[in-house]
Amino acid sequence: MKTLKRSLLLLLTVVVLIVVVNYPKLNIIAGYSAKSMNSSVFLAERPIAFTDSTDNNFSPINLGTDTVDKTTKTSTTSVFGLLTRKAFYREGLGSVLIDANFDTSLQISVPKRSTPDNTTPFPFGNAAQKDTLFNSVDYAKLNTIIENLFTNNTKTRAVVVIHKNQIIAEQYDTGFTKNSRILGWSMTKSIMSTVFGVLQHQGKINIADTAPITEWKNDARKNITINDLLHMNSGLEWDENYNEISDVTKMLFLEKNMAKQQAKKQFVGKTNETWNYSSGTSNLLSGVIRSKFNKHQDYLDYWYAEFIDKIGMNSMVIETDMSGNYVGSSYGWATPRDWAKFGLLYLNNGNWNGAQLFTQDWVHYITTPTKGSKGTYGGHFWLNAEGQFPDIPKNMFYASGYQGQFVFVFPDQDLVVVRMGLAHIDINAFLKGVLESVK
């Protein structure tokens, strides 16, 4: 009997130790699952069961048990009954992971949106495009290349290919259509960066200026410029590890004000020399944009009025944190067609149907390799400058997000390719096949 008691006590001790050691991870698991479920159900309008079996069905996130209250527009996730997190949906602002002190009854500011143009043909409106057949396009080959993504278990959800402002191929997985909002994850970084391009074009900001960060005024960090932040080579510490408790996971799933996390970090390298990919930097930059407006409402409106709605990305919603900052690192949702419009804006050097949102100089800026990135990164866009993808033109550039969200821009081929899914693909092989289909 004593041996049994000792064994049970030892087992209990081990269980307690496991829980104590892994408790912070439970917070991340529950937070991820609750936020994902809430956005999927209320923003993307997908079924609860579908979300549980797809978006949230991977280890360790699938350890969470989700419940949804459609009356209060909340979702709650529990992990073994040990820890519970809640997310809340606000029309116009999307979903937010909340803490116990968050008052869901408070009236909040939401961005003012323009009326979608449903009469002008795509891409400059949302009506059906005026189809044109290009003799230079091998449609059969192109469709086969795309079909292979959907039949080879790549978890692809959507592909849109645009050539000369014309959709030449488009396909969706079961449960998705051209009207389905899909999370772009870090493609939102490129959206946020573009807001700087618009602000610069309008003379409202100079990216060569030092970053207006209060915490840096009295130390060496005061010399960090907005340009350094856009290039992610501020030299500041940041741990972008999604598999552990890290700076990025704590920011996304624990912090009230995501714009503040990078500002707390110290130097681990040299400014304009040490490249370090950082979602904290992107959210810090979102806060920099906010500082340029006297009213919070003006900050909320600007992104849409001067850029997003101006190019007809009417489906896009960029979610905010509890403090009202746009989560410029990660939380932009839009339909694949609207993500394609974003690519077209860059393909057309900032000109949208006659309106110049930013200059060709800005395109040159975001496609110039950052020091230390080995030719893979520019101004919050990814590059192929050193031939990372050997069969793809080196001047191709792209927005990229977690689990394989992509908007590829091919300047010489007048081509934009969008791929969205839940797993990464062989980018070189896929794009090589597309290029071989479009001569």
C-alpha positions in Angstrom: 0.0 0.0 0.0 2.9 2.4 0.9 4.5 1.6 -2.5 1.2 2.4 -4.3 0.9 5.7 -2.4 4.4 6.7 -3.2 3.8 5.8 -6.9 0.6 7.9 -7.0 2.4 10.8 -5.2 5.2 10.6 -7.7 2.8 10.5 -10.6 0.9 13.5 -9.2 4.2 15.4 -8.8 5.2 14.7 -12.4 1.8 15.9 -13.7 2.0 19.1 -11.6 5.5 19.8 -12.9 4.4 19.2 -16.5 1.5 21.6 -16.1 3.7 24.2 -14.4 6.3 24.0 -17.1 3.9 24.1 -20.0 1.3 26.5 -18.5 2.5 29.5 -20.6 2.2 27.3 -23.7 -1.4 26.6 -22.8 -2.0 30.3 -22.9 -0.6 30.5 -26.4 -2.6 27.4 -27.5 -5.9 28.7 -26.1 -5.2 32.2 -27.4 -4.4 31.1 -30.9 -7.5 28.8 -31.1 -9.9 31.3 -29.7 -8.8 34.1 -32.0 -8.6 31.8 -35.1 -12.1 30.5 -34.4 -13.6 33.9 -33.8 -12.2 35.4 -37.0 -13.1 32.3 -39.0 -16.7 32.2 -37.9 -17.6 35.9 -37.7 -15.3 37.6 -40.2 -14.8 34.8 -42.8 -18.3 33.3 -42.1 -17.0 29.7 -42.0 -18.7 27.0 -40.0 -17.4 26.1 -36.5 -16.9 22.4 -37.4 -15.0 23.4 -40.6 -12.7 25.6 -38.6 -12.0 23.0 -36.0 -11.2 20.4 -38.6 -9.0 22.6 -40.7 -7.6 25.9 -39.4 -7.3 24.7 -35.8 -6.5 21.1 -36.5 -2.8 20.9 -36.0 -0.5 20.2 -33.0 -0.6 21.6 -30.4 -3.5 24.0 -31.3 -5.8 21.0 -31.6 -5.5 20.5 -27.8 -8.0 23.3 -27.3 -11.7 22.8 -27.1 -13.7 25.7 -28.7 -17.1 27.0 -28.0 -18.8 29.9 -29.9 -21.6 32.2 -28.7 -23.2 33.8 -31.8 -25.3 36.1 -29.7 -22.4 37.8 -28.0 -20.0 37.1 -30.9 -17.5 35.5 -28.6 -15.4 32.4 -28.9 -13.9 30.6 -25.9 -11.1 28.0 -25.9 -10.2 25.7 -23.0 -7.1 23.5 -22.8 -7.9 20.5 -20.6 -9.9 22.8 -18.3 -6.7 24.3 -17.0 -6.8 27.6 -18.9 -9.4 29.5 -20.9 -9.1 32.3 -23.4 -11.7 34.4 -25.1 -12.0 36.4 -28.4 -14.6 38.9 -29.4 -15.8 40.1 -32.8 -16.4 43.8 -33.6 -18.0 44.7 -37.0 -15.5 46.7 -39.0 -12.6 45.8 -36.8 -12.7 42.1 -36.9 -11.8 39.8 -34.0 -9.6 40.5 -31.0 -8.2 38.3 -28.3 -9.4 39.8 -25.0 -8.4 39.7 -21.3 -10.7 39.7 -18.3 -10.6 43.5 -18.1 -11.8 44.1 -21.6 -15.3 45.7 -21.7 -17.2 44.3 -24.7 -20.1 46.7 -24.1 -18.1 49.9 -24.8 -18.9 51.8 -28.0 -15.7 51.9 -30.1 -14.6 53.7 -33.2 -14.7 51.8 -36.5 -13.2 52.7 -39.9 -15.5 54.4 -42.3 -15.7 52.4 -45.6 -16.5 53.4 -49.1 -19.3 51.8 -51.1 -18.0 49.0 -53.3 -18.1 49.5 -57.1 -20.1 46.6 -58.3 -20.7 48.0 -61.8 -17.1 48.5 -63.2 -15.5 45.3 -64.5 -12.7 43.6 -62.5 -10.0 44.6 -61.6 -11.0 48.3 -61.3 -14.4 47.3 -59.9 -16.1 44.1 -58.7 -18.3 43.3 -61.7 -17.5 40.5 -64.1 -14.4 41.1 -66.1 -14.5 41.6 -69.9 -12.9 38.3 -70.9 -10.1 38.4 -73.4 -8.2 35.4 -74.8 -4.5 35.8 -75.1 -2.8 33.8 -77.8 0.4 33.8 -75.7 -1.3 31.9 -72.9 -1.4 28.1 -72.9 -4.6 27.9 -70.9 -4.7 24.1 -70.8 -1.2 23.8 -69.4 -1.8 26.6 -66.9 -5.0 25.0 -65.6 -3.2 21.7 -65.2 -0.4 23.3 -63.2 -3.0 24.8 -60.9 -5.1 21.7 -60.7 -2.0 19.8 -59.4 -1.9 22.0 -56.4 -5.4 21.0 -55.4 -4.9 17.3 -56.1 -1.5 16.8 -54.5 -2.5 17.4 -50.9 -0.9 20.8 -50.7 -3.8 22.2 -48.7 -4.2 24.9 -51.3 -7.4 27.0 -50.8 -7.2 29.4 -53.7 -5.2 30.4 -56.8 -5.7 33.4 -58.9 -3.5 34.3 -61.9 -3.8 37.7 -63.6 -2.1 38.7 -66.8 -2.5 42.2 -68.3 -5.2 43.0 -65.8 -7.2 39.9 -66.8 -7.9 36.8 -64.7 -6.6 34.0 -66.9 -6.9 31.2 -64.3 -8.7 30.9 -61.0 -9.6 27.9 -58.7 -10.9 27.3 -55.2 -10.9 24.4 -52.8 -14.2 23.0 -51.5 -15.8 25.4 -49.1 -14.2 28.5 -50.7 -15.3 30.9 -53.5 -14.1 34.2 -55.0 -16.0 35.9 -52.1 -14.2 34.0 -49.3 -12.1 36.2 -47.0 -8.8 34.4 -46.2 -6.2 35.5 -43.7 -3.0 36.8 -45.3 -1.0 36.5 -42.1 2.4 38.3 -42.8 1.2 39.6 -46.1 -0.4 42.2 -43.9 3.2 43.5 -43.4 3.3 44.5 -47.0 -0.1 46.2 -46.7 1.2 48.2 -43.7 4.4 49.1 -45.6 2.3 50.4 -48.5 0.5 52.8 -46.1 3.9 54.4 -45.6 4.3 54.6 -49.4 1.0 56.5 -49.6 1.9 58.8 -46.7 5.3 59.6 -48.3 3.7 60.3 -51.7 1.3 62.7 -50.0 4.1 64.5 -48.2 2.8 63.4 -44.7 5.8 61.4 -43.7 9.5 61.1 -44.5 10.8 57.6 -44.0 14.4 59.0 -43.6 13.3 60.6 -40.3 14.1 59.1 -37.0 11.3 56.9 -35.6 9.1 58.9 -33.1 9.4 56.4 -30.3 9.3 57.9 -26.8 11.2 55.1 -25.2 14.2 55.8 -27.4 14.6 59.5 -26.9 17.4 59.3 -24.4 19.6 56.5 -25.6 21.3 55.3 -28.8 18.1 53.9 -30.2 17.0 57.5 -30.9 18.9 57.4 -34.2 16.9 54.5 -35.6 15.0 55.7 -38.7 11.6 54.7 -40.1 13.6 53.4 -43.1 15.6 51.1 -40.8 12.3 49.7 -39.4 10.8 49.2 -42.8 14.0 47.3 -43.8 13.9 45.3 -40.5 17.5 46.2 -39.9 17.2 48.3 -36.8 19.6 46.1 -35.0 17.2 45.5 -32.1 16.6 42.2 -30.4 13.5 40.1 -31.5 12.7 36.4 -31.4 10.4 35.4 -34.2 9.8 31.8 -33.2 6.2 30.4 -33.6 7.0 27.0 -32.1 8.0 28.3 -28.6 7.1 31.0 -26.1 8.9 33.8 -27.9 8.6 37.6 -28.5 6.2 37.1 -31.4 3.9 34.5 -29.7 3.7 36.6 -26.5 2.9 39.7 -28.6 0.1 38.1 -30.6 -1.5 36.2 -27.9 -0.8 38.0 -24.6 -0.3 41.7 -25.2 -2.9 44.4 -25.1 -0.8 46.9 -27.1 1.2 45.1 -29.8 2.8 48.4 -31.0 4.9 48.6 -27.8 6.8 45.3 -27.7 9.6 46.0 -30.1 10.1 49.4 -28.5 11.2 47.7 -25.3 14.0 45.8 -27.0 17.7 46.7 -26.9 20.5 46.4 -29.5 21.9 43.1 -30.4 23.4 44.3 -33.7 24.1 47.4 -35.7 21.5 49.7 -37.3 21.3 49.4 -41.1 23.6 46.4 -41.0 21.8 43.7 -39.0 18.7 42.3 -40.6 16.3 40.5 -38.3 12.7 39.6 -39.4 10.4 40.9 -36.7 6.6 41.1 -36.5 7.2 43.4 -33.5 8.8 45.9 -35.9 5.7 45.8 -38.2 3.4 46.6 -35.3 5.7 49.3 -34.0 5.4 50.8 -37.5 1.6 50.6 -37.2 2.0 52.6 -34.1 4.2 55.1 -35.9 1.4 55.6 -38.4 -1.1 56.1 -35.6 1.2 58.8 -34.1 0.8 60.9 -37.3 -2.9 61.5 -36.7 -4.4 63.6 -34.0 -7.6 61.5 -33.9 -7.9 57.7 -33.6 -10.7 57.8 -36.1 -8.5 59.4 -38.7 -5.9 56.7 -38.2 -8.6 54.0 -38.6 -10.0 55.7 -41.7 -6.7 56.5 -43.5 -5.7 53.0 -44.4 -9.0 52.3 -46.2 -9.8 55.8 -47.6 -6.4 56.5 -49.1 -5.4 53.0 -50.2 -7.4 49.8 -49.5 -10.8 51.0 -50.6 -9.3 53.2 -53.3 -8.2 50.1 -55.2 -11.4 48.2 -54.5 -10.1 45.9 -51.8 -13.5 46.2 -50.2 -13.4 42.8 -48.6 -10.3 43.6 -46.7 -10.5 43.9 -42.9 -7.3 44.6 -40.9 -8.0 43.6 -37.3 -6.9 45.7 -34.3 -5.5 44.8 -30.9 -7.2 45.7 -27.6 -5.6 49.1 -27.8 -7.0 49.9 -31.2 -3.8 49.5 -33.2 -4.0 47.8 -36.6 -2.1 44.5 -36.3 0.1 45.3 -39.2 2.2 42.2 -38.7 -0.4 39.5 -39.2 -4.2 40.1 -39.2 -5.3 41.3 -42.7 -8.2 39.4 -44.3 -9.4 39.7 -47.9 -10.7 37.6 -50.8 -8.0 36.2 -53.2 -9.2 38.5 -55.9 -8.7 41.5 -53.6 -5.2 40.2 -52.7 -4.6 40.1 -56.4 -5.6 43.7 -56.8 -2.9 44.5 -54.3 -0.4 42.8 -56.5 -1.7 44.7 -59.5 -1.2 48.0 -57.7 2.5 47.3 -57.5 2.6 45.8 -61.0 1.3 49.2 -62.2 3.8 51.2 -60.2 1.3 52.6 -57.8 -1.2 53.8 -60.4 -4.7 52.6 -60.0 -7.0 53.3 -63.0 -5.4 56.8 -63.4 -5.0 57.6 -59.7 -1.4 57.6 -58.4 -1.3 56.3 -54.9 2.5 56.1 -54.6 5.4 56.6 -57.0 7.5 54.2 -59.0 10.3 55.3 -56.7 8.4 53.6 -53.9 8.3 50.4 -55.9 12.1 50.7 -56.4 12.5 51.3 -52.6 10.5 48.2 -51.5 12.3 46.0 -54.0 15.9 47.1 -53.1 17.5 44.4 -51.0 18.0 45.2 -47.3 21.6 45.0 -46.0 22.1 41.6 -44.4 19.1 39.9 -46.0 21.2 38.2 -48.7 18.9 39.6 -51.4 15.7 38.1 -49.9 14.1 41.1 -48.3 13.3 44.7 -49.2 10.9 47.2 -47.6 8.5 44.7 -46.0 8.4 42.7 -49.2 10.3 39.5 -50.1 12.6 39.4 -53.1 14.3 37.0 -55.5 17.2 39.3 -56.1 19.9 36.6 -55.6 17.9 33.9 -57.4 16.6 32.0 -54.3 14.1 30.5 -56.8 16.5 29.6 -59.7 13.9 29.3 -62.4 12.1 32.6 -61.6 13.1 36.1 -62.8 15.3 37.9 -60.2 13.1 41.0 -60.3 10.0 39.0 -59.1 8.9 40.2 -55.7 6.2 39.1 -53.3 4.2 39.4 -50.1 4.3 36.2 -48.0 2.4 34.9 -45.0 2.4 32.0 -42.6 1.3 28.6 -44.0 1.9 29.7 -47.6 0.0 32.8 -48.4 1.5 34.5 -51.4 1.1 37.5 -53.8 3.8 37.2 -56.5 4.5 40.2 -58.8 6.3 39.6 -62.1 7.0 43.1 -63.6 8.4 41.8 -67.0 5.6 39.3 -67.6 2.8 41.6 -66.6 1.7 38.9 -64.2 0.3 38.6 -60.7 -0.1 35.2 -59.0 -2.0 34.6 -55.7 -1.8 31.4 -53.8 -3.5 30.8 -50.4 -3.6 27.7 -48.3 -2.7 25.9 -45.0 0.7 24.5 -46.0 3.8 25.6 -48.0 4.4 24.5 -51.6 7.3 24.2 -53.9 7.3 27.8 -55.0 10.0 27.4 -57.7 8.2 24.5 -59.4 4.8 26.1 -59.3 5.8 29.5 -60.6 8.1 27.9 -63.2 5.0 26.1 -64.6 2.9 29.2 -64.6 5.6 31.1 -66.4 6.0 28.4 -69.0 2.2 28.8 -69.7 2.4 32.5 -70.2 4.8 33.6 -72.9 
